[in-house]
Amino acid sequence: MSARTPLFSQCLSRLEIQDAQQGIAEDDDSEQAQLAQRALRVEKIVQRNADQGRIKNKLPTNSHTGIPDAYIDRVIGYLLREGPVVDALLAKQSDTWAGKQAEIARMVRRHASARCKVSGEQFEELVKDLTQDCSIKIWETLWRYPYDCELSAWLSEFVKNVVRCACRKASFRHSRNNISLDSPPDGSLDGPLLAETLADEGALKPFEQAEREMTVRAGFGLLSRLQRRLVEMQLGGSDSPEIAVYLNRTRNAIYTIRRRAVEKLQKFVISG
């Protein structure tokens, strides 16, 4: 306990107050140790949220930490209510995941129906793919759940951003204006391919862009998972604010991650 930080002491104090209000007493050493472990978890969550700029309210703050007691109380409350579900999801409990995937599917369907201009079988296929994609991404990101809002609200915002990014590409992919270079532009079975009808040098720019994208993807093995996800989203047309929300990072952090990724890719290209 000698390594207590001011934030740890504040979290411990708020836990003791809440336990006292509920008539819970920590009398022996084992109970005190459990209380300290809970305080450490709350401290870690609150510090991460503070680093990410999530604490924006104007409530009175602690003079030593700058964190409102009310915010810590909120985190403790959501940790008590949502913590068992999050822990079960992180432990891969099948029943909990099955229920949560059904909820994610409903969220995907709601957001996709509002954003993606497809219908029928294409829409159902899109919902299925996005539900799987969201489930994987949520699994990878769940440890960053901030415990300052309901889990369902956090998941819904997460799903909304995934669907928004995906539907930009999906709407293009399913558009009648999206004609493949490997198919006749008039839709016939035996006409010249669209690529064969490109007459001027400027028309080759899409091919050059595709070649650059292939080069970038060839260097993905050098990137961290976070850098790779950022580059993929940027190639998909997402801008920095969207990427920051999706990756749960500040915009300055996104710039830093992008710069380091570009430096690695530049070295890859130069090395041949």
Secondary structure, DSSP 4 states (H G I P E B T S, - for coil): -TT--HHHHHHHHHHHHHHHHTT----SHHHHHHHHHHHHHHHHHHHHHHHTT-----S-B-TTT--BHHHHHHHHHHHHHHHHHHHHHHTT-HHHHHHHHHHHHHHHHHHHHHH----HHHHHHHHHHHHHHHHHHHHHHGGG--SSS-HHHHHHHHHHHHHHHHHHHHHHHT-TT---TTS-TTS-SSSPPGGGG--SGGGGHHHHHHHHHHHHHHTGGGS-HHHHHHHHHHHTT--HHHHHHHHT--HHHHHHHHHHHHHHHHHHHHH-
